[in-house]
């Protein structure tokens, strides 16, 4: 088995992207949703993707118009799209780059409910990202919660596409997750930050070293 891949999400600075490239991070994530503290300008991302080669560059959007997302992909030069909302299957199918569909998991979800979401998108996406969701009364927070979900729920699901795990990850939690399941990779954001959008290079280096020794 190969070592799990690592995606660092919430990149907002060229210097952070360059460090990640040198540290052999597999993918970078750029957030284009207004709700995020880590929203980034599409022109900056375009400059980053021109500077750095050999990495997967992922545009993260949520329930945005399809034409807007296509424009983001064109201007940013991103190689992948991560859809973080309730985009329908036909929306995913209309995109011309590999699609990563986020499946948000709350503490109340059953394996059957998660499987139903997987099945809905199975034929139109390339990969899945399982992330945490917190329901707060009438509002719902998807991703960026700083909290993990119950990874063991994935053991009761049939997943035959590569999948990522996100949600409040740091080195210790990644080790715990690997004792339970075998994802394609891990999606880390706040767990490797000094402040929102400012990455901590020591934490990134520690994670890459940890994952290299995992196989």
N, C-alpha and C positions, 0 to 999 in steps of 0.2 A: 504494500500500500504506500502511495506517495504521501508526502507531508501535506497537511491542510494548507490551502491557500489563505492569503491575508489581504483583505481590502480595508484601506483606511478611508473613511468617509468624512465628509465635512471639510474638505480641503478648501482653504480660502486664500492661500499665499503661494507664490511661485517657489519660495525657498523651502517651504514644507514639502511641496511636491518633489522638488529635486532631492531632498534628503530621503524621502521614501523610495525614490528610484534607486539611489545609491545603497539603500538598505535592503533591496530586493523584495520590496512589497509588490504583490502581484497586480493589484488594481487600486485605483484612486476613485473616490466618489465625490461628485460636485452637486450641491443641492440648489435647485432652482425653484423652490417653493417659498412664497412670501412668509409663511408661518414660521419658518426656521430662523434660529439665531445665526445660522451658518450659510445663509443665502449668499451666492456668489454671482458676480457679473459675468455674463456670457462671453464678453470680449476678453476678460482675464483668462477664462478657461481656454479660449481659443489660442491665446498666447502660450499657455502651459502645454497644451497638446502639441504645439509646434516645437517647443523646446525639448520635450521629453518623448522618446520613442521606446517601444518595446513593452509598454504597460497597457493593461486594459483601463480605459477611461470611461467612467460610468456617470451618465447624467441621471439625477434623481428628480422625479416630478411626481405630482399628486393631483389627480382629477383636473388637469389642465386641458384646454382645447387641443385637439389633435394637431391642427395646423401650427399652434404655438410650440408644441413639443417637436415637431419636425423642423421648425426654424431653429430651436435650441440645438438640436443635433447637428444641423448644417453649420451653424455659426461656431459652435464649441469644438467641433471635431471629435466629439466623444464616440467611442466604439460600441458602447452598450447603453441601453436605457433601463432604468429601474423604476417601475411603476408602483407607487406607494399608496394608492387610493383604491377606489372602487371602479376602476376602468373596466368596461365590459370586454369579453373575449374578442369581439370584432375589432375593437380599438387596438388591442395587442397585435392582432393579425395584420393590421394596416401599417405597422412600422417595419422599416427595412434593415434594422440592425438587431442583433441579439437582444431579446427581452428577458429581463429578470422581474418576476412578479412577486411582490411582497405579500405574504400571508401573515396577517396580524393575529396574534394569539393572546387571549385574555385568560385570567385565572379561572373563569367560569366555562370556558370552552371544553367540549368533549372531543375525543379523537374522531368521532363520526362527523362532527361539524368541521373540523380541520380537513378531514379527507374530502368532504364535499367541496370545499374551496379549492383544494388541489385538483380534483377531477374537473372542475369548471374550466380551469385554465390549461389543463394538461396538453392539449393539442395545439396551443397557440403561443406558448412561451418556451424559452430555452432553459431557464433555470428558475429556481425559487429562492426567496429569502424569507426565512421565518423570523419574525420580530415580535417584540412584546407590545401589548396594547393594554391601556388602563382606561376603564370606563369611569367617568366622573360625573355622575348624575346624567344630565342631558348632553354632555360633551364627551368626546372620545379622543384620547391621545394615542396616536400610532407612531411608534418609534420615538427616539429621543427621550424615553422615559427614565433611562438610567437603571432600569430594573430588568432582570432576566425573566423569561417565561419558564415553565416546567418542560425541560427538554425531553423528559421521558415520554411525553405525549406523542412524539414523533415515532417512537418504537411501535406504536399501534397503527401507524399510517403506512400506506403503500406509496413510496416515492421513488420513481424510476428515472428521475432527472437529477442533475447535479443540484445540490442545495447548499445554501449558506445559512448560518445562524447569526443573528444580531440580538441586541437588547442588553444594555448595561454590561458589556463585556470588558474584562481586564485579564491579566495573565492568570490569576487564580481561578477565575470563573471559566476561562477556556480550558484549563486543566480538568476542572470538574465536568465540563460538558463532554470532553473527550473520553471520560470514563463511562459515559452513557451512550453516546451516539457517534457516528462517523460522517460528519458533513464534508462536503467538498471544500468549504472554507468558512472563515469567520469575518464578519463585518463589524469593524470597531470604529467608534467615533469618540464619544466623551471619555472613554477609558484610556485614551492616549493624548489627553489635552492638558495644557496649563490653564486655558480659558477657552470659551467657545470660539472655535475657528483657529486657535493657536495650538499647534501640536507640540507635544513633549517628545523630544528626540530620544531620550534615554528609555522611555516607555516603549516607543516603537522598536528600538534596537532589541530590547528585552523580549518583545513578542516575536520578532523574526527569529531570534536565536532559539526561543522555546519551540516554535513550530518546526524549525529545521531538525530538531532532535526527536520529533514525533513522526512515527511511521508505522 
